[in-house]
Every structure is written in structure tokens, then in C-alpha cells.
């Protein structure tokens, strides 16, 4: 037997539970709420913090509105240019 642990947003938990109950080969479903304290904890290192940020950004199409990535980068660099 294999056990999966799945984390979902609170507002979607009921939908997932209902969906899983309809699957004939699932033996049991256990629901566990996480406390807000666990979710808001400070990561131990900068590496872990950066890794969590990258993981949370996956699949969100953050740059889908950029039509020409090269031109977008040039514009960003222009903002960086300054007289030294």
C-alpha cells in the first residue's frame, strides 16, 4: 500500500475530498489542517527561503504578458544605467 500526502488551499479541500471519495481504489482519506503558525514560520536559511519562493512561483506564468523578452530586458537595463 502507498500513502500520499497532498497539501491544498483550504477553499479547495472539500472539492478534492469529494473527488477522491469517488475513486474506487482509494482505501481511506484523512484530513489534517495545518496551523497558520506553521505556514508563516521563518525559513532557516536564505537558500531555503529562496527555494520556497521559487517553488511557489512554479506554474503561475509570471511573465506571460511579455511579448518580446529581449526588448523587455533592454528596457530593464536602461533603468539601471546611470552616470557614474
C-alpha positions in Angstrom: 0.0 0.0 0.0 1.2 3.5 -0.8 0.4 6.7 1.1 0.3 10.2 -0.5 0.4 13.5 1.4 -1.2 16.3 -0.5 -1.4 20.0 0.5 -4.2 22.1 -0.9 -5.7 25.5 -0.3 -8.5 25.5 2.3 -11.1 26.5 -0.1 -10.3 23.6 -2.4 -10.0 20.9 0.3 -13.7 19.9 0.1 -13.6 19.6 -3.7 -10.5 17.3 -3.5 -12.0 15.2 -0.8 -15.2 14.7 -2.8 -13.3 13.8 -5.9 -11.1 11.3 -4.1 -14.2 9.6 -2.4 -15.4 8.8 -5.9 -12.2 6.8 -6.8 -12.9 3.2 -6.1 -9.4 2.1 -5.3 -8.7 4.7 -2.6 -8.9 2.9 0.8 -9.2 5.9 3.2 -8.9 9.7 3.3 -7.5 11.5 6.3 -7.9 15.3 6.6 -5.4 17.4 8.6 -5.5 21.1 9.0 -2.2 23.0 9.3 -2.0 25.9 11.7 -1.1 29.4 10.5 2.0 29.3 12.7 3.5 26.5 10.6 2.8 28.3 7.3 4.3 31.6 8.5 7.5 30.3 10.0 10.7 31.9 9.0 12.9 29.7 6.9 16.2 28.6 8.5 18.4 29.9 5.7 18.3 32.2 2.7 18.7 29.2 0.5 15.6 27.6 1.9 13.7 30.8 1.6 14.7 31.3 -2.0 13.8 27.7 -2.8 10.3 28.1 -1.2 9.7 31.3 -3.3 10.7 29.5 -6.5 8.6 26.5 -5.7 5.5 28.8 -5.0 6.1 30.5 -8.4 6.1 27.3 -10.5 3.3 27.1 -12.9 2.0 30.6 -12.4 3.1 32.0 -15.8 4.6 35.1 -14.2 5.9 36.5 -17.5 3.2 35.5 -19.9 2.4 39.2 -20.7 5.9 39.9 -22.0 5.6 39.7 -25.8 9.3 40.4 -26.6 11.6 39.2 -23.9 14.7 40.7 -25.4 13.1 44.2 -25.6 11.8 43.8 -22.1 15.3 43.1 -20.9 16.7 46.1 -22.7 14.1 48.3 -21.1 15.0 46.9 -17.6 18.7 47.6 -18.3 18.0 51.2 -19.3 16.5 51.7 -15.9 19.8 50.5 -14.4 22.1 52.8 -16.5 23.3 55.8 -14.6 26.1 58.3 -14.9 29.0 57.4 -12.6 
